[in-house]
Amino acid sequence: PRAQEKRREEKRREEKRREEKKKKKARQTEEQAKKQAEIEAREKAVGENLPESYGEDIKRMLSLPVGLNQVKHFEEYLDKVESISDDLSAGRIRTEEAMQKFRDISKKVS
């Protein structure tokens, strides 16, 4: 009788441990689901507050220094084109020479 009682007691303890593990696992899963839902809600709220072109605006801002540099180069090229055009009109250079200078500028631009 005592041995049987001990085994029953052991089985109850083991069953109780299993139940506690299940409850703990369920709590952890529930907490994890809540955290994930909070994260998703925050991400959604942030996404709703941003304009649709947000990504494009960021790309443009990141490429701004390069863009400014390119603008300076184009301004220089335009000045050269105007100068060549003026020289051609004034007869200081021939048409072939002007065309070659325009080709050189075109190569630099592309």
VENDA-V749429 format. One record per residue. N is the residue number from 0. RES is the residue in one letter. NEAR is the number of other C-alpha atoms within 10 Angstrom. Layout:
BEGIN
n=[N;N]
res=[RES;RES]
near=[NEAR;NEAR]
END
This chain:
BEGIN
n=[0;1;2;3;4;5;6;7;8;9;10;11;12;13;14;15;16;17;18;19;20;21;22;23;24;25;26;27;28;29;30;31;32;33;34;35;36;37;38;39;40;41;42;43;44;45;46;47;48;49;50;51;52;53;54;55;56;57;58;59;60;61;62;63;64;65;66;67;68;69;70;71;72;73;74;75;76;77;78;79;80;81;82;83;84;85;86;87;88;89;90;91;92;93;94;95;96;97;98;99;100;101;102;103;104;105;106;107;108;109]
res=[P;R;A;Q;E;K;R;R;E;E;K;R;R;E;E;K;R;R;E;E;K;K;K;K;K;A;R;Q;T;E;E;Q;A;K;K;Q;A;E;I;E;A;R;E;K;A;V;G;E;N;L;P;E;S;Y;G;E;D;I;K;R;M;L;S;L;P;V;G;L;N;Q;V;K;H;F;E;E;Y;L;D;K;V;E;S;I;S;D;D;L;S;A;G;R;I;R;T;E;E;A;M;Q;K;F;R;D;I;S;K;K;V;S]
near=[6;7;8;9;10;11;12;12;12;12;12;12;12;12;12;12;12;12;12;12;12;12;12;12;12;12;12;12;12;12;12;12;12;12;12;12;12;12;12;12;12;12;11;11;11;10;12;10;8;10;10;10;9;11;11;11;12;11;11;13;12;11;11;12;11;12;13;11;10;13;12;12;14;15;11;13;17;13;12;15;17;12;12;20;17;13;15;17;12;10;10;11;14;12;15;10;12;17;14;11;15;17;12;11;17;12;9;11;11;5]
END
